[in-house]
Amino acid sequence: MFDTLKRWLNHARKNKIATPAPELWARAEARLPFLDFLPEEARARLRALAVAFLGEKEFYGARGLRVDDDIMLSIALQACLLILGRGLAAYRGWVGIIVYPGDFIVPRRVMDEAGIVHEYDDPMLGEARADGPVIVAWFDGGPPGPGINVILHEFAHKLDMANGSADGFPNLPPGMSRRQWAAAFTAAYERLCRLDDAGIETILDPYAATHPGEFFAVASEAFFETPLSLRAAFPAVYAQLSAYYGLDTAEGEARTSGIRFATGTDTGNPPENAGDGNGGEMKP
Ligand SMILES: [Zn+2]
C-alpha cells in the first residue's frame, strides 16, 4: 500500500525544528489540553523527547498537505506522550509519518475463501503499518469528534506492534506482570463486547469492541484524554495503563479540574454507562 501512497506524497520534511520557539510550543500545547494532566516535571521531559523525536522521524504530507511546524510538533508531542516512561527506543525501526488533510480513502483488495477477489474503498482516519510508517489524518479545526484522537490511537498500535501484531499485548516494562495485564484486558474486553452486543454504551467508543488490539488503542486514547472516566469505568485497565505509560493521568485530571476523590475510588465497582463517548472510528 505504501507504494500506492507514494504518488500522493510531497517531499519529506527533513528540515527539523531544532529548537521550537516559545510561541510554537504554546500553540501546539494549547491544542492538547490533556497535557495539563501531566505533572510539571513530565512536561519538560515531554518537550525534550518531542525534539529528539523530530530529529529521528520524517514527515510526509499527502494530498498536497504542507506539513508545517505546528503539525509536526503536535504529532511529536502526542506520539511522545505514549513513550514518556521508556524513551525513543520504543519507536525504533521506522522513520516515516504520513499526514493526510482529513480522512482518506485506501483502496483494498482481498481474496475470500472461494478465491474471489473483492475490491473496495476503505475510509480511514489512520493506520499504523507494522513494516513501515504511521499514517494519520490531520484536522485543522481539531479532532473529528469528541474524544477522538487518531494520533494517540495509531501510535498506541505502533507500540503494540513492536512485538508482533497489534493484539493488545505490547512489550511490558520491567516489573509489570504479563499475567495481570492479560487478566485485566481480557476481562474488560469481554465485558465491553457483551455490553456492545446488548446495545449498551460505555465511555469507550464501540470500535474498541472490534478487536483486542483496538481495545488497547481506544483505551489508550481514553487514558490520556478522559482518564477519570476510564478509571471509573475500567479500573483494572486504567491501573495497567498507568503502570505501562508510567503516569497517573486521572489524578492529573482531578487536580486540573479541582475534583477531589476519596482514596480507593478506582477499586470500587464501576458504573457501566458513565457518559461521554471516546475513541476513534478508524479501521484497524
Ligand atoms: Zn485502530
Boltz pocket constraint, residues with backbone or C-beta under 6 A from the ligand:
constraints:
  - pocket:
      binder: B
      contacts: [[A, 153], [A, 157], [A, 213], [A, 214], [A, 217], [A, 282], [A, 283], [A, 284]]
      max_distance: 6.0
